[in-house]
Amino acid sequence: MFAVEVRDHIMIAHSFRGAVFGPAQALHGATFVVDAAFIAETLDSNGIVIDIGRAHDALKAVLAALNYRNLDDVPQFKGSNTTTEFLTKHIYDALARDARAGELGRIGRELKAIRVTISESHVARAWYEADLW
């Protein structure tokens, strides 16, 4: 397998429902480092997995809708705990739409999977990975 990975970050606020979250039930802020890996079984005729610039632009566009936001106020997240795990899937879904549409400089069917990793700190992270097809 080959992969190209790009990175960016977001600064958000949110709160959680449920005793399991302890003090995180209160509104709090977080800065997340977000990595997106685009995976293919082969390189294309140019010798790449995808266009790294387009991949970075796609990640930035997805994150722009979340950056400096209170996720509790995002209508599509109403009723959900916006945990790190939840956010990895949300970001994956948006990037997968771009990849499947061929927006990353390669025919979508030629890509196998995407993995999105969010690092909460230098000691904790979560990721979501799934095949595109």
C-alpha positions in Angstrom: 0.0 0.0 0.0 1.0 3.6 -0.7 -0.2 6.6 1.2 0.0 10.4 1.1 -0.8 12.1 4.4 -1.5 15.8 5.0 -2.0 17.7 8.2 -3.8 20.7 9.5 -5.3 21.8 12.8 -8.5 23.2 14.3 -9.5 25.1 17.4 -13.0 24.3 18.7 -15.2 24.5 21.7 -17.8 21.9 22.8 -19.4 20.1 25.7 -20.5 16.5 26.2 -23.6 14.8 27.7 -23.1 11.9 30.0 -21.5 11.2 33.4 -18.7 9.2 31.7 -17.2 12.6 30.5 -16.8 14.0 34.0 -15.7 17.7 33.8 -15.8 17.6 30.0 -19.5 17.9 30.3 -18.9 21.6 30.7 -18.1 23.8 27.8 -14.3 23.5 27.0 -11.9 24.2 24.2 -9.6 22.0 22.3 -6.9 22.3 19.6 -6.8 19.2 17.5 -4.1 18.2 15.0 -5.8 16.4 12.1 -4.0 14.0 9.7 -5.6 12.6 6.6 -4.0 9.7 4.8 -5.1 8.8 1.3 -4.3 5.1 0.5 -3.9 3.4 -2.8 -2.6 -0.1 -3.8 -0.6 1.4 -6.8 0.8 4.7 -7.9 -0.8 6.4 -10.9 1.0 7.1 -14.2 2.6 10.2 -12.6 4.0 8.1 -9.8 1.7 9.5 -7.1 -1.1 8.4 -4.8 -2.9 11.8 -5.2 -2.0 15.4 -5.7 -0.7 16.4 -2.3 -1.7 20.0 -2.8 -5.3 19.1 -3.6 -5.4 16.8 -0.7 -4.2 19.5 1.7 -6.7 22.0 0.2 -9.5 19.4 0.7 -8.6 18.9 4.3 -8.4 22.7 4.9 -11.8 23.2 3.4 -13.4 20.5 5.6 -11.8 21.9 8.7 -12.7 25.5 7.9 -16.3 24.7 8.7 -15.3 23.6 12.2 -12.4 25.9 13.1 -13.1 28.5 15.8 -16.6 27.1 16.3 -18.6 25.9 19.3 -19.6 22.5 17.9 -22.6 22.5 20.2 -24.0 25.2 17.9 -23.5 23.4 14.6 -27.0 22.3 13.5 -25.9 19.0 11.9 -24.2 17.9 15.2 -27.3 18.5 17.4 -27.9 15.5 19.6 -24.4 14.1 19.1 -21.4 14.1 21.4 -18.7 15.6 19.2 -16.0 13.3 20.6 -12.7 13.0 18.8 -13.9 9.6 17.4 -17.1 11.3 16.1 -15.1 14.0 14.4 -12.8 11.6 12.7 -15.8 10.0 10.9 -17.3 13.4 10.1 -14.0 14.5 8.4 -13.6 11.1 6.7 -17.1 11.4 5.1 -16.4 14.8 3.6 -13.0 13.8 2.3 -14.4 10.6 0.9 -17.0 12.6 -1.1 -14.1 14.6 -2.7 -12.0 11.5 -3.4 -14.9 9.5 -4.9 -15.7 12.5 -7.2 -12.1 12.6 -8.4 -11.4 16.0 -6.9 -7.9 15.0 -5.6 -6.1 14.7 -8.9 -6.8 11.0 -9.4 -9.8 8.9 -10.5 -11.6 8.1 -7.4 -11.9 4.4 -8.1 -8.1 4.1 -8.0 -8.0 5.1 -4.4 -8.6 2.4 -1.8 -9.1 4.0 1.6 -8.8 7.1 3.7 -7.6 7.3 7.4 -8.4 10.4 9.5 -6.4 10.8 12.7 -7.1 13.5 15.3 -4.5 14.1 18.0 -6.0 15.6 21.1 -2.5 16.0 22.6 0.9 14.5 22.4 -0.3 11.4 24.3 -3.8 10.8 22.9 -5.4 10.4 19.5 -8.2 8.6 17.7 -8.6 7.6 14.1 -11.2 6.3 11.6 -10.3 4.4 8.5 -12.5 2.9 5.8 -12.4 1.7 2.2 -13.9 4.1 -0.3 -15.7 1.5 -2.2 
